[in-house]
Amino acid sequence: MTEPREIPTEGELKVAGALNVLDSQGHEVAFSSLFADQKTIVAFIRHFGCGVCTSPP
C-alpha cells in the first residue's frame, strides 16, 4: 500500500493475516482467524491514549 486510504491487496492481506495478534481473551492467534469466516471491519488505532480525552496520554 502506498496511499494511506488505499484498500490492501489480497497479497498484503495474506501477509498481514499471517501475523500473530492477541484475541479478546489475551490468547495469541493468527490475525487472519479474526476475519476468515465472516465479513469484518478492522480499525487500526495509532496510539494507546484515550480517544475521548483531550490531554495527551
C-alpha positions as CSV (number, residue, x, y, z in Angstrom):
1,M,0.0,0.0,0.0
2,T,1.4,3.3,-1.0
3,E,-1.6,5.6,-0.3
4,P,-3.0,5.8,3.2
5,R,-6.6,5.4,2.0
6,E,-5.8,2.6,-0.5
7,I,-7.5,-0.7,0.0
8,P,-5.0,-3.5,0.8
9,T,-4.3,-6.0,-2.0
10,E,-5.1,-9.7,-1.5
11,G,-1.3,-10.4,-1.1
12,E,-1.0,-7.7,1.5
13,L,-3.9,-9.1,3.5
14,K,-2.3,-12.6,3.3
15,V,1.0,-11.3,4.7
16,A,-0.9,-9.3,7.5
17,G,-3.1,-12.3,8.2
18,A,-0.1,-14.5,9.0
19,L,1.0,-12.2,11.8
20,N,0.0,-13.1,15.4
21,V,-2.2,-10.9,17.5
22,L,-4.0,-11.2,20.8
23,D,-7.7,-12.1,20.9
24,S,-10.2,-10.7,23.4
25,Q,-9.1,-13.3,26.0
26,G,-5.4,-12.5,25.5
27,H,-4.6,-15.6,23.5
28,E,-2.2,-15.4,20.6
29,V,-4.0,-16.2,17.3
30,A,-3.3,-15.6,13.6
31,F,-4.7,-12.2,12.6
32,S,-6.5,-13.9,9.6
33,S,-8.5,-16.0,12.1
34,L,-10.4,-12.9,13.2
35,F,-11.8,-12.3,9.7
36,A,-11.6,-15.6,7.9
37,D,-15.2,-16.8,8.5
38,Q,-17.2,-13.6,8.2
39,K,-17.1,-10.1,6.9
40,T,-15.2,-7.9,9.4
41,I,-14.3,-4.3,9.7
42,V,-10.8,-3.8,11.1
43,A,-9.8,-0.4,12.5
44,F,-6.2,0.4,13.5
45,I,-5.7,2.9,16.2
46,R,-2.2,4.6,16.1
47,H,-1.9,5.3,19.8
48,F,-2.8,3.9,23.2
49,G,-4.1,7.1,24.7
50,C,-7.8,7.8,25.4
51,G,-9.6,8.7,22.3
52,V,-12.1,10.8,24.3
53,C,-9.6,12.7,26.5
54,T,-8.2,16.0,25.2
55,S,-4.9,15.7,27.0
56,P,-2.1,13.5,25.7
57,P,-1.5,10.1,27.4
